[in-house]
Amino acid sequence: MLQSMEAMDTLIAAHVSRDADRHVRAFADALPFRHVVIDDFLAPGCAAALDREFPDFERGNARTEDGDLGNKSTIERIRGLGHSFAKLDDLIQSRAFLDLIGRLTGIDDLLYDPWYFGGGTHESRHGQDLDAHVDFNRHPIEEWHRRLNLIVYLNHEWDDAWGGSLELHSDPRRADDRIRRITPLFNRCVIFETTETSWHGFPPIVLPKDKRGLTRRSVALYFYTKERPAAELAATHSTIYVDRPLPEHFAEGATLSRHDVQELGILLERRDQHIRRLYGELAEANTRLESAHASLSGLGMAWIRATLARHPRLRSAAHRLRRMLRGR
């Protein structure tokens, strides 16, 4: 415990614990769903070290669902990225850190994900966006309940006008959707709950020509619990997206520019990707169902044969019944 507390003091800024009560209130009262934004979250030396060791874009997984090279690169297992990432990995699985995040959010008994499913380092280039979505709700291996996302941004320069700012939605499917926009600035931490209504994403990154060398960088950490409140339970599902709507100027009588045609193609391809993914998941679910049905059927016949073998009177009755049915 002493070592984990020392790591906390080295890697997490002292004001996070000192101002914990204020963060607790902010998280509980936040709209459109529970979240808190904490600036200068990491100790300055820790943030600078992660910035230096952040992997090159080409090192990560930058392939789309169709296998094409995309504008987003991710590495899930952060421990091998350098000394500072290994220290961060040690910290976030410590009881001291998990208890601190539990205190800030009111969610006890948090669990660290050693596989970093969907998490790790994220880097997005010009043109990348993230449709509003709610996250997958169960851990793929342990079946724990996903409860919190913790994201630390590592961008020394960013402007909301460039897109790419995190957006928290009340409901992106409704016309009265309320949005909280959070600029992804350096060492800014966002912690938010993951439920069936925690919609979030970011609009397309459109950088000025003289800023095209910039990318949107972050470290994403996800936390789980073995149980969750009954009111929040839902059937297990993968990430659920709401496709970005057509721009408002796509109206009757409008003339589409070359940029408009490109954007329309991107939106249609994104929707097709989501449909293909859903069809794939449906086909996989049907295959598993058929396999389970076949296994149960085989097990049922084996049980019947074994039971008849142990009970001669039942076997005799079964034979008589079979002869009667054949006679009919």
ZADO-1210 file (C-alpha; in nm, 4 decimals, padded with zeros to 6 digits):
<atoms>
<atom x="00.0000" y="00.0000" z="00.0000" code="MET" pos="1"/>
<atom x="00.2844" y="00.2391" z="00.0835" code="LEU" pos="2"/>
<atom x="00.4370" y="00.1947" z="-00.2626" code="GLN" pos="3"/>
<atom x="00.1040" y="00.2627" z="-00.4334" code="SER" pos="4"/>
<atom x="00.0533" y="00.5771" z="-00.2242" code="MET" pos="5"/>
<atom x="00.4029" y="00.6964" z="-00.3165" code="GLU" pos="6"/>
<atom x="00.3237" y="00.6306" z="-00.6834" code="ALA" pos="7"/>
<atom x="00.0038" y="00.8320" z="-00.6437" code="MET" pos="8"/>
<atom x="00.2007" y="01.1258" z="-00.5074" code="ASP" pos="9"/>
<atom x="00.4492" y="01.0989" z="-00.7956" code="THR" pos="10"/>
<atom x="00.2087" y="01.0510" z="-01.0859" code="LEU" pos="11"/>
<atom x="-00.1204" y="01.2182" z="-00.9850" code="ILE" pos="12"/>
<atom x="-00.1275" y="01.5915" z="-00.9076" code="ALA" pos="13"/>
<atom x="-00.1753" y="01.6592" z="-00.5352" code="ALA" pos="14"/>
<atom x="-00.4777" y="01.8849" z="-00.5912" code="HIS" pos="15"/>
<atom x="-00.6857" y="01.5917" z="-00.7239" code="VAL" pos="16"/>
<atom x="-00.7105" y="01.4360" z="-00.3775" code="SER" pos="17"/>
<atom x="-00.7115" y="01.7718" z="-00.2019" code="ARG" pos="18"/>
<atom x="-01.0128" y="01.8913" z="-00.4006" code="ASP" pos="19"/>
<atom x="-01.1874" y="01.5533" z="-00.3988" code="ALA" pos="20"/>
<atom x="-01.5066" y="01.6789" z="-00.2333" code="ASP" pos="21"/>
<atom x="-01.5504" y="01.9435" z="-00.5035" code="ARG" pos="22"/>
<atom x="-01.4965" y="01.6841" z="-00.7774" code="HIS" pos="23"/>
<atom x="-01.7492" y="01.4520" z="-00.6108" code="VAL" pos="24"/>
<atom x="-02.0162" y="01.7230" z="-00.6261" code="ARG" pos="25"/>
<atom x="-01.9265" y="01.8152" z="-00.9837" code="ALA" pos="26"/>
<atom x="-01.9519" y="01.4535" z="-01.0985" code="PHE" pos="27"/>
<atom x="-02.2856" y="01.3954" z="-00.9261" code="ALA" pos="28"/>
<atom x="-02.4464" y="01.7168" z="-01.0568" code="ASP" pos="29"/>
<atom x="-02.3110" y="01.7141" z="-01.4127" code="ALA" pos="30"/>
<atom x="-02.5323" y="01.7099" z="-01.7217" code="LEU" pos="31"/>
<atom x="-02.6206" y="01.5513" z="-01.9589" code="PRO" pos="32"/>
<atom x="-02.4919" y="01.2595" z="-01.7473" code="PHE" pos="33"/>
<atom x="-02.2490" y="01.2187" z="-01.4616" code="ARG" pos="34"/>
<atom x="-01.8949" y="01.3308" z="-01.5395" code="HIS" pos="35"/>
<atom x="-01.6145" y="01.5516" z="-01.4120" code="VAL" pos="36"/>
<atom x="-01.3373" y="01.7470" z="-01.5851" code="VAL" pos="37"/>
<atom x="-01.0104" y="01.7827" z="-01.3930" code="ILE" pos="38"/>
<atom x="-00.7347" y="01.9996" z="-01.5409" code="ASP" pos="39"/>
<atom x="-00.3661" y="01.9260" z="-01.4685" code="ASP" pos="40"/>
<atom x="-00.4674" y="01.5772" z="-01.3558" code="PHE" pos="41"/>
<atom x="-00.1273" y="01.4137" z="-01.3833" code="LEU" pos="42"/>
<atom x="00.1795" y="01.5418" z="-01.2035" code="ALA" pos="43"/>
<atom x="00.3717" y="01.7674" z="-01.4467" code="PRO" pos="44"/>
<atom x="00.6636" y="01.5271" z="-01.4785" code="GLY" pos="45"/>
<atom x="00.4339" y="01.2335" z="-01.5495" code="CYS" pos="46"/>
<atom x="00.2374" y="01.4199" z="-01.8164" code="ALA" pos="47"/>
<atom x="00.5583" y="01.5381" z="-01.9855" code="ALA" pos="48"/>
<atom x="00.7031" y="01.1850" z="-01.9842" code="ALA" pos="49"/>
<atom x="00.3902" y="01.0325" z="-02.1389" code="LEU" pos="50"/>
<atom x="00.3977" y="01.3066" z="-02.4006" code="ASP" pos="51"/>
<atom x="00.7581" y="01.2212" z="-02.4903" code="ARG" pos="52"/>
<atom x="00.6954" y="00.8458" z="-02.5043" code="GLU" pos="53"/>
<atom x="00.3630" y="00.8631" z="-02.6899" code="PHE" pos="54"/>
<atom x="00.3979" y="00.6150" z="-02.9802" code="PRO" pos="55"/>
<atom x="00.4270" y="00.7206" z="-03.3409" code="ASP" pos="56"/>
<atom x="00.1034" y="00.6999" z="-03.5395" code="PHE" pos="57"/>
<atom x="00.2422" y="00.4273" z="-03.7650" code="GLU" pos="58"/>
<atom x="00.3211" y="00.2038" z="-03.4675" code="ARG" pos="59"/>
<atom x="-00.0418" y="00.1605" z="-03.3690" code="GLY" pos="60"/>
<atom x="-00.3377" y="-00.0190" z="-03.5189" code="ASN" pos="61"/>
<atom x="-00.4670" y="00.2247" z="-03.7795" code="ALA" pos="62"/>
<atom x="-00.6760" y="-00.0182" z="-03.9815" code="ARG" pos="63"/>
<atom x="-01.0509" y="00.0309" z="-04.0249" code="THR" pos="64"/>
<atom x="-01.3079" y="-00.2463" z="-03.9840" code="GLU" pos="65"/>
<atom x="-01.2613" y="-00.3168" z="-04.3555" code="ASP" pos="66"/>
<atom x="-00.8827" y="-00.3393" z="-04.3249" code="GLY" pos="67"/>
<atom x="-00.8096" y="-00.0029" z="-04.4900" code="ASP" pos="68"/>
<atom x="-00.5581" y="00.2432" z="-04.3450" code="LEU" pos="69"/>
<atom x="-00.7544" y="00.5051" z="-04.1527" code="GLY" pos="70"/>
<atom x="-00.6989" y="00.8291" z="-03.9656" code="ASN" pos="71"/>
<atom x="-00.7107" y="00.6781" z="-03.6142" code="LYS" pos="72"/>
<atom x="-00.4290" y="00.4804" z="-03.4532" code="SER" pos="73"/>
<atom x="-00.4604" y="00.2878" z="-03.1267" code="THR" pos="74"/>
<atom x="-00.2420" y="00.0732" z="-02.9013" code="ILE" pos="75"/>
<atom x="-00.4246" y="-00.1108" z="-02.6252" code="GLU" pos="76"/>
<atom x="-00.1427" y="-00.2620" z="-02.4189" code="ARG" pos="77"/>
<atom x="00.0342" y="00.0519" z="-02.2976" code="ILE" pos="78"/>
<atom x="00.2848" y="-00.1149" z="-02.0676" code="ARG" pos="79"/>
<atom x="00.5363" y="-00.1803" z="-02.3437" code="GLY" pos="80"/>
<atom x="00.5378" y="00.1773" z="-02.4724" code="LEU" pos="81"/>
<atom x="00.8032" y="00.3051" z="-02.2322" code="GLY" pos="82"/>
<atom x="00.9009" y="00.3567" z="-01.8704" code="HIS" pos="83"/>
<atom x="00.6386" y="00.6229" z="-01.8012" code="SER" pos="84"/>
<atom x="00.3581" y="00.4098" z="-01.9459" code="PHE" pos="85"/>
<atom x="00.4716" y="00.1109" z="-01.7375" code="ALA" pos="86"/>
<atom x="00.4570" y="00.3285" z="-01.4241" code="LYS" pos="87"/>
<atom x="00.1099" y="00.4482" z="-01.5229" code="LEU" pos="88"/>
<atom x="00.0002" y="00.0877" z="-01.5735" code="ASP" pos="89"/>
<atom x="00.1280" y="00.0002" z="-01.2249" code="ASP" pos="90"/>
<atom x="-00.0575" y="00.2949" z="-01.0776" code="LEU" pos="91"/>
<atom x="-00.4011" y="00.2448" z="-01.2316" code="ILE" pos="92"/>
<atom x="-00.4257" y="-00.1158" z="-01.1113" code="GLN" pos="93"/>
<atom x="-00.3306" y="-00.0189" z="-00.7552" code="SER" pos="94"/>
<atom x="-00.5986" y="-00.0185" z="-00.4867" code="ARG" pos="95"/>
<atom x="-00.5039" y="00.3374" z="-00.3903" code="ALA" pos="96"/>
<atom x="-00.5810" y="00.4718" z="-00.7377" code="PHE" pos="97"/>
<atom x="-00.8969" y="00.2648" z="-00.7843" code="LEU" pos="98"/>
<atom x="-01.0236" y="00.3821" z="-00.4459" code="ASP" pos="99"/>
<atom x="-00.9523" y="00.7460" z="-00.5386" code="LEU" pos="100"/>
<atom x="-01.1532" y="00.7179" z="-00.8611" code="ILE" pos="101"/>
<atom x="-01.4245" y="00.5328" z="-00.6695" code="GLY" pos="102"/>
<atom x="-01.4393" y="00.8159" z="-00.4187" code="ARG" pos="103"/>
<atom x="-01.4695" y="01.0809" z="-00.6916" code="LEU" pos="104"/>
<atom x="-01.7496" y="00.8956" z="-00.8699" code="THR" pos="105"/>
<atom x="-01.9274" y="00.7115" z="-00.5899" code="GLY" pos="106"/>
<atom x="-01.8657" y="00.3766" z="-00.7616" code="ILE" pos="107"/>
<atom x="-01.6973" y="00.1301" z="-00.5266" code="ASP" pos="108"/>
<atom x="-01.4937" y="-00.1846" z="-00.5941" code="ASP" pos="109"/>
<atom x="-01.3660" y="-00.0711" z="-00.9325" code="LEU" pos="110"/>
<atom x="-01.1674" y="-00.3191" z="-01.1397" code="LEU" pos="111"/>
<atom x="-00.8705" y="-00.2512" z="-01.3673" code="TYR" pos="112"/>
<atom x="-00.8759" y="-00.4043" z="-01.7169" code="ASP" pos="113"/>
<atom x="-00.5405" y="-00.5770" z="-01.7840" code="PRO" pos="114"/>
<atom x="-00.6397" y="-00.6252" z="-02.1512" code="TRP" pos="115"/>
<atom x="-00.7222" y="-00.2551" z="-02.2098" code="TYR" pos="116"/>
<atom x="-01.0085" y="-00.3536" z="-02.4421" code="PHE" pos="117"/>
<atom x="-01.0837" y="-00.0475" z="-02.6571" code="GLY" pos="118"/>
<atom x="-00.8537" y="00.1661" z="-02.4428" code="GLY" pos="119"/>
<atom x="-00.4854" y="00.2574" z="-02.4424" code="GLY" pos="120"/>
<atom x="-00.3388" y="00.5294" z="-02.6623" code="THR" pos="121"/>
<atom x="-00.5667" y="00.6954" z="-02.9187" code="HIS" pos="122"/>
<atom x="-00.4425" y="00.9269" z="-03.1927" code="GLU" pos="123"/>
<atom x="-00.6645" y="01.0840" z="-03.4601" code="SER" pos="124"/>
<atom x="-00.5594" y="01.2800" z="-03.7676" code="ARG" pos="125"/>
<atom x="-00.7257" y="01.5455" z="-03.9809" code="HIS" pos="126"/>
<atom x="-01.0573" y="01.4126" z="-04.1156" code="GLY" pos="127"/>
<atom x="-01.1256" y="01.1664" z="-03.8321" code="GLN" pos="128"/>
<atom x="-01.4468" y="01.1805" z="-03.6283" code="ASP" pos="129"/>
<atom x="-01.6313" y="00.9579" z="-03.3834" code="LEU" pos="130"/>
<atom x="-02.0067" y="00.9161" z="-03.4164" code="ASP" pos="131"/>
<atom x="-02.2083" y="00.9564" z="-03.0979" code="ALA" pos="132"/>
<atom x="-02.2342" y="00.6207" z="-02.9246" code="HIS" pos="133"/>
<atom x="-02.2769" y="00.4316" z="-02.5995" code="VAL" pos="134"/>
<atom x="-01.9990" y="00.1878" z="-02.5195" code="ASP" pos="135"/>
<atom x="-02.0098" y="-00.1908" z="-02.4996" code="PHE" pos="136"/>
<atom x="-02.1444" y="-00.2717" z="-02.1543" code="ASN" pos="137"/>
<atom x="-01.9717" y="-00.5973" z="-02.0531" code="ARG" pos="138"/>
<atom x="-01.6060" y="-00.6968" z="-02.0497" code="HIS" pos="139"/>
<atom x="-01.5458" y="-00.9374" z="-02.3435" code="PRO" pos="140"/>
<atom x="-01.3655" y="-01.1958" z="-02.1293" code="ILE" pos="141"/>
<atom x="-01.4578" y="-01.1463" z="-01.7638" code="GLU" pos="142"/>
<atom x="-01.8148" y="-01.0244" z="-01.8303" code="GLU" pos="143"/>
<atom x="-01.7671" y="-00.7485" z="-01.5729" code="TRP" pos="144"/>
<atom x="-01.9917" y="-00.4427" z="-01.6017" code="HIS" pos="145"/>
<atom x="-01.8293" y="-00.1425" z="-01.7679" code="ARG" pos="146"/>
<atom x="-01.8730" y="00.1564" z="-01.5379" code="ARG" pos="147"/>
<atom x="-01.6295" y="00.4406" z="-01.6098" code="LEU" pos="148"/>
<atom x="-01.4189" y="00.5945" z="-01.8849" code="ASN" pos="149"/>
<atom x="-01.1156" y="00.8000" z="-01.7811" code="LEU" pos="150"/>
<atom x="-00.9451" y="00.9940" z="-02.0608" code="ILE" pos="151"/>
<atom x="-00.6332" y="01.2101" z="-02.0309" code="VAL" pos="152"/>
<atom x="-00.5595" y="01.4342" z="-02.3296" code="TYR" pos="153"/>
<atom x="-00.2073" y="01.5175" z="-02.4470" code="LEU" pos="154"/>
<atom x="-00.2649" y="01.8040" z="-02.6925" code="ASN" pos="155"/>
<atom x="-00.0651" y="02.1216" z="-02.6259" code="HIS" pos="156"/>
<atom x="-00.2768" y="02.3142" z="-02.8757" code="GLU" pos="157"/>
<atom x="-00.6431" y="02.2700" z="-02.9671" code="TRP" pos="158"/>
<atom x="-00.9398" y="02.4812" z="-03.0731" code="ASP" pos="159"/>
<atom x="-01.3065" y="02.3775" z="-03.0663" code="ASP" pos="160"/>
<atom x="-01.3401" y="02.5288" z="-03.4136" code="ALA" pos="161"/>
<atom x="-01.1171" y="02.2484" z="-03.5453" code="TRP" pos="162"/>
<atom x="-01.3655" y="01.9786" z="-03.4423" code="GLY" pos="163"/>
<atom x="-01.2385" y="01.6845" z="-03.2399" code="GLY" pos="164"/>
<atom x="-01.3639" y="01.8168" z="-02.9065" code="SER" pos="165"/>
<atom x="-01.5350" y="01.5589" z="-02.6881" code="LEU" pos="166"/>
<atom x="-01.9137" y="01.5941" z="-02.6931" code="GLU" pos="167"/>
<atom x="-02.1419" y="01.4450" z="-02.4286" code="LEU" pos="168"/>
<atom x="-02.5019" y="01.4093" z="-02.5511" code="HIS" pos="169"/>
<atom x="-02.8326" y="01.3808" z="-02.3718" code="SER" pos="170"/>
<atom x="-02.9689" y="01.1868" z="-02.6723" code="ASP" pos="171"/>
<atom x="-02.8270" y="01.2344" z="-03.0256" code="PRO" pos="172"/>
<atom x="-03.1430" y="01.0804" z="-03.1743" code="ARG" pos="173"/>
<atom x="-03.3631" y="01.3672" z="-03.0559" code="ARG" pos="174"/>
<atom x="-03.4013" y="01.7195" z="-03.1935" code="ALA" pos="175"/>
<atom x="-03.3638" y="01.8642" z="-02.8409" code="ASP" pos="176"/>
<atom x="-03.0317" y="01.6873" z="-02.7808" code="ASP" pos="177"/>
<atom x="-02.8229" y="01.8752" z="-02.5214" code="ARG" pos="178"/>
<atom x="-02.4462" y="01.8715" z="-02.5716" code="ILE" pos="179"/>
<atom x="-02.1587" y="01.9409" z="-02.3318" code="ARG" pos="180"/>
<atom x="-01.8405" y="02.0154" z="-02.5279" code="ARG" pos="181"/>
<atom x="-01.4988" y="01.9545" z="-02.3707" code="ILE" pos="182"/>
<atom x="-01.1814" y="02.0809" z="-02.5424" code="THR" pos="183"/>
<atom x="-00.9107" y="01.8073" z="-02.5415" code="PRO" pos="184"/>
<atom x="-00.6299" y="02.0171" z="-02.3953" code="LEU" pos="185"/>
<atom x="-00.3012" y="01.8922" z="-02.2506" code="PHE" pos="186"/>
<atom x="-00.3270" y="01.7048" z="-01.9178" code="ASN" pos="187"/>
<atom x="-00.7029" y="01.7555" z="-01.9003" code="ARG" pos="188"/>
<atom x="-00.8787" y="01.4511" z="-01.7568" code="CYS" pos="189"/>
<atom x="-01.2415" y="01.3606" z="-01.8190" code="VAL" pos="190"/>
<atom x="-01.4078" y="01.0888" z="-01.6125" code="ILE" pos="191"/>
<atom x="-01.7596" y="00.9859" z="-01.7090" code="PHE" pos="192"/>
<atom x="-01.9967" y="00.7029" z="-01.6315" code="GLU" pos="193"/>
<atom x="-02.0832" y="00.4450" z="-01.8954" code="THR" pos="194"/>
<atom x="-02.4518" y="00.3534" z="-01.9015" code="THR" pos="195"/>
<atom x="-02.7194" y="00.2943" z="-02.1638" code="GLU" pos="196"/>
<atom x="-02.7572" y="00.6731" z="-02.2006" code="THR" pos="197"/>
<atom x="-02.3975" y="00.7996" z="-02.1793" code="SER" pos="198"/>
<atom x="-02.3807" y="00.9105" z="-02.5436" code="TRP" pos="199"/>
<atom x="-02.0479" y="01.0626" z="-02.6495" code="HIS" pos="200"/>
<atom x="-01.8292" y="01.1218" z="-02.9545" code="GLY" pos="201"/>
<atom x="-01.6524" y="01.4021" z="-03.1402" code="PHE" pos="202"/>
<atom x="-01.7190" y="01.5892" z="-03.4662" code="PRO" pos="203"/>
<atom x="-01.4830" y="01.5660" z="-03.7673" code="PRO" pos="204"/>
<atom x="-01.1342" y="01.7082" z="-03.7188" code="ILE" pos="205"/>
<atom x="-01.0853" y="01.9829" z="-03.9770" code="VAL" pos="206"/>
<atom x="-00.7484" y="02.1464" z="-03.9136" code="LEU" pos="207"/>
<atom x="-00.6286" y="02.4666" z="-04.0795" code="PRO" pos="208"/>
<atom x="-00.3696" y="02.3992" z="-04.3480" code="LYS" pos="209"/>
<atom x="-00.0890" y="02.5321" z="-04.1285" code="ASP" pos="210"/>
<atom x="-00.1941" y="02.2959" z="-03.8439" code="LYS" pos="211"/>
<atom x="-00.2209" y="01.9703" z="-04.0388" code="ARG" pos="212"/>
<atom x="00.0811" y="01.8353" z="-03.8521" code="GLY" pos="213"/>
<atom x="-00.1223" y="01.8211" z="-03.5304" code="LEU" pos="214"/>
<atom x="-00.3097" y="01.5127" z="-03.4147" code="THR" pos="215"/>
<atom x="-00.5622" y="01.4517" z="-03.1375" code="ARG" pos="216"/>
<atom x="-00.3874" y="01.2367" z="-02.8754" code="ARG" pos="217"/>
<atom x="-00.5175" y="01.0783" z="-02.5570" code="SER" pos="218"/>
<atom x="-00.4800" y="00.7885" z="-02.3152" code="VAL" pos="219"/>
<atom x="-00.8105" y="00.6105" z="-02.2473" code="ALA" pos="220"/>
<atom x="-00.8650" y="00.3916" z="-01.9401" code="LEU" pos="221"/>
<atom x="-01.1824" y="00.1929" z="-01.8732" code="TYR" pos="222"/>
<atom x="-01.2933" y="00.0558" z="-01.5365" code="PHE" pos="223"/>
<atom x="-01.5411" y="-00.2163" z="-01.4390" code="TYR" pos="224"/>
<atom x="-01.7266" y="-00.3712" z="-01.1459" code="THR" pos="225"/>
<atom x="-01.8542" y="-00.7243" z="-01.0895" code="LYS" pos="226"/>
<atom x="-02.2041" y="-00.5950" z="-01.0168" code="GLU" pos="227"/>
<atom x="-02.4047" y="-00.2826" z="-01.1006" code="ARG" pos="228"/>
<atom x="-02.7339" y="-00.1295" z="-00.9816" code="PRO" pos="229"/>
<atom x="-03.0399" y="-00.3219" z="-01.1004" code="ALA" pos="230"/>
<atom x="-03.1877" y="-00.0069" z="-01.2579" code="ALA" pos="231"/>
<atom x="-02.8832" y="00.0167" z="-01.4896" code="GLU" pos="232"/>
<atom x="-02.8795" y="-00.3449" z="-01.6078" code="LEU" pos="233"/>
<atom x="-02.9255" y="-00.4195" z="-01.9769" code="ALA" pos="234"/>
<atom x="-02.8686" y="-00.7077" z="-02.2148" code="ALA" pos="235"/>
<atom x="-02.5065" y="-00.7486" z="-02.3202" code="THR" pos="236"/>
<atom x="-02.4298" y="-00.5425" z="-02.6312" code="HIS" pos="237"/>
<atom x="-02.1415" y="-00.4065" z="-02.8349" code="SER" pos="238"/>
<atom x="-02.0891" y="-00.0351" z="-02.8975" code="THR" pos="239"/>
<atom x="-02.4078" y="00.1297" z="-03.0258" code="ILE" pos="240"/>
<atom x="-02.3604" y="00.4167" z="-03.2730" code="TYR" pos="241"/>
<atom x="-02.5887" y="00.6908" z="-03.3987" code="VAL" pos="242"/>
<atom x="-02.4716" y="00.7945" z="-03.7441" code="ASP" pos="243"/>
<atom x="-02.3939" y="01.1618" z="-03.7860" code="ARG" pos="244"/>
<atom x="-02.6833" y="01.3315" z="-03.9705" code="PRO" pos="245"/>
<atom x="-02.6523" y="01.5119" z="-04.3025" code="LEU" pos="246"/>
<atom x="-02.5330" y="01.8731" z="-04.2719" code="PRO" pos="247"/>
<atom x="-02.8145" y="02.1284" z="-04.2543" code="GLU" pos="248"/>
<atom x="-02.7249" y="02.2797" z="-04.5927" code="HIS" pos="249"/>
<atom x="-02.8077" y="01.9470" z="-04.7631" code="PHE" pos="250"/>
<atom x="-03.1533" y="02.0804" z="-04.8472" code="ALA" pos="251"/>
<atom x="-03.3864" y="02.0753" z="-05.1451" code="GLU" pos="252"/>
<atom x="-03.2516" y="02.2901" z="-05.4271" code="GLY" pos="253"/>
<atom x="-02.8959" y="02.3040" z="-05.2884" code="ALA" pos="254"/>
<atom x="-02.6019" y="02.2488" z="-05.5230" code="THR" pos="255"/>
<atom x="-02.3470" y="02.0080" z="-05.3811" code="LEU" pos="256"/>
<atom x="-01.9832" y="02.1120" z="-05.3908" code="SER" pos="257"/>
<atom x="-01.6960" y="01.8677" z="-05.4335" code="ARG" pos="258"/>
<atom x="-01.6471" y="01.8764" z="-05.0552" code="HIS" pos="259"/>
<atom x="-02.0173" y="01.8009" z="-05.0048" code="ASP" pos="260"/>
<atom x="-01.9965" y="01.4971" z="-05.2317" code="VAL" pos="261"/>
<atom x="-01.6902" y="01.3719" z="-05.0434" code="GLN" pos="262"/>
<atom x="-01.8655" y="01.4201" z="-04.7093" code="GLU" pos="263"/>
<atom x="-02.1760" y="01.2403" z="-04.8363" code="LEU" pos="264"/>
<atom x="-01.9599" y="00.9480" z="-04.9459" code="GLY" pos="265"/>
<atom x="-01.7950" y="00.9329" z="-04.6022" code="ILE" pos="266"/>
<atom x="-02.1319" y="00.9347" z="-04.4235" code="LEU" pos="267"/>
<atom x="-02.2726" y="00.6603" z="-04.6452" code="LEU" pos="268"/>
<atom x="-01.9618" y="00.4447" z="-04.6050" code="GLU" pos="269"/>
<atom x="-01.9728" y="00.4924" z="-04.2267" code="ARG" pos="270"/>
<atom x="-02.3344" y="00.3807" z="-04.2190" code="ARG" pos="271"/>
<atom x="-02.2515" y="00.0805" z="-04.4380" code="ASP" pos="272"/>
<atom x="-01.9691" y="-00.0143" z="-04.2000" code="GLN" pos="273"/>
<atom x="-02.2071" y="-00.0083" z="-03.9039" code="HIS" pos="274"/>
<atom x="-02.4643" y="-00.2169" z="-04.0937" code="ILE" pos="275"/>
<atom x="-02.1997" y="-00.4734" z="-04.1953" code="ARG" pos="276"/>
<atom x="-02.0779" y="-00.4958" z="-03.8370" code="ARG" pos="277"/>
<atom x="-02.4307" y="-00.5494" z="-03.7068" code="LEU" pos="278"/>
<atom x="-02.5012" y="-00.8156" z="-03.9701" code="TYR" pos="279"/>
<atom x="-02.1774" y="-00.9871" z="-03.8709" code="GLY" pos="280"/>
<atom x="-02.2734" y="-00.9850" z="-03.5046" code="GLU" pos="281"/>
<atom x="-02.6199" y="-01.1178" z="-03.5901" code="LEU" pos="282"/>
<atom x="-02.4718" y="-01.4000" z="-03.7984" code="ALA" pos="283"/>
<atom x="-02.2325" y="-01.4885" z="-03.5166" code="GLU" pos="284"/>
<atom x="-02.5170" y="-01.4875" z="-03.2629" code="ALA" pos="285"/>
<atom x="-02.7249" y="-01.7182" z="-03.4860" code="ASN" pos="286"/>
<atom x="-02.4297" y="-01.9561" z="-03.5254" code="THR" pos="287"/>
<atom x="-02.3835" y="-01.9721" z="-03.1491" code="ARG" pos="288"/>
<atom x="-02.7556" y="-02.0278" z="-03.0970" code="LEU" pos="289"/>
<atom x="-02.7649" y="-02.3139" z="-03.3471" code="GLU" pos="290"/>
<atom x="-02.4569" y="-02.4696" z="-03.1879" code="SER" pos="291"/>
<atom x="-02.6106" y="-02.4436" z="-02.8408" code="ALA" pos="292"/>
<atom x="-02.9375" y="-02.5934" z="-02.9671" code="HIS" pos="293"/>
<atom x="-02.7532" y="-02.8853" z="-03.1276" code="ALA" pos="294"/>
<atom x="-02.5564" y="-02.9457" z="-02.8080" code="SER" pos="295"/>
<atom x="-02.8699" y="-02.9396" z="-02.5945" code="LEU" pos="296"/>
<atom x="-03.0521" y="-03.1701" z="-02.8343" code="SER" pos="297"/>
<atom x="-02.7660" y="-03.4192" z="-02.8267" code="GLY" pos="298"/>
<atom x="-02.7446" y="-03.3953" z="-02.4498" code="LEU" pos="299"/>
<atom x="-03.1206" y="-03.4510" z="-02.4215" code="GLY" pos="300"/>
<atom x="-03.1137" y="-03.7711" z="-02.6293" code="MET" pos="301"/>
<atom x="-02.8122" y="-03.8996" z="-02.4385" code="ALA" pos="302"/>
<atom x="-02.9934" y="-03.8356" z="-02.1079" code="TRP" pos="303"/>
<atom x="-03.3062" y="-04.0176" z="-02.2311" code="ILE" pos="304"/>
<atom x="-03.1043" y="-04.3216" z="-02.3432" code="ARG" pos="305"/>
<atom x="-02.9132" y="-04.3324" z="-02.0155" code="ALA" pos="306"/>
<atom x="-03.2355" y="-04.3051" z="-01.8135" code="THR" pos="307"/>
<atom x="-03.4057" y="-04.5832" z="-02.0081" code="LEU" pos="308"/>
<atom x="-03.1010" y="-04.8032" z="-01.9673" code="ALA" pos="309"/>
<atom x="-03.1182" y="-04.7647" z="-01.5877" code="ARG" pos="310"/>
<atom x="-03.4960" y="-04.8239" z="-01.5630" code="HIS" pos="311"/>
<atom x="-03.6211" y="-05.1412" z="-01.7450" code="PRO" pos="312"/>
<atom x="-03.9899" y="-05.0617" z="-01.6828" code="ARG" pos="313"/>
<atom x="-03.9533" y="-04.7207" z="-01.8491" code="LEU" pos="314"/>
<atom x="-03.7703" y="-04.8858" z="-02.1379" code="ARG" pos="315"/>
<atom x="-04.0498" y="-05.1361" z="-02.1794" code="SER" pos="316"/>
<atom x="-04.3144" y="-04.8619" z="-02.1657" code="ALA" pos="317"/>
<atom x="-04.1236" y="-04.6640" z="-02.4263" code="ALA" pos="318"/>
<atom x="-04.1143" y="-04.9648" z="-02.6590" code="HIS" pos="319"/>
<atom x="-04.4917" y="-05.0181" z="-02.6218" code="ARG" pos="320"/>
<atom x="-04.5560" y="-04.6485" z="-02.6902" code="LEU" pos="321"/>
<atom x="-04.3389" y="-04.6609" z="-03.0006" code="ARG" pos="322"/>
<atom x="-04.5280" y="-04.9676" z="-03.1341" code="ARG" pos="323"/>
<atom x="-04.8608" y="-04.7908" z="-03.0713" code="MET" pos="324"/>
<atom x="-04.7439" y="-04.4801" z="-03.2578" code="LEU" pos="325"/>
<atom x="-04.6230" y="-04.6878" z="-03.5512" code="ARG" pos="326"/>
<atom x="-04.9553" y="-04.8663" z="-03.5643" code="GLY" pos="327"/>
<atom x="-05.1354" y="-04.5372" z="-03.5993" code="ARG" pos="328"/>
</atoms>
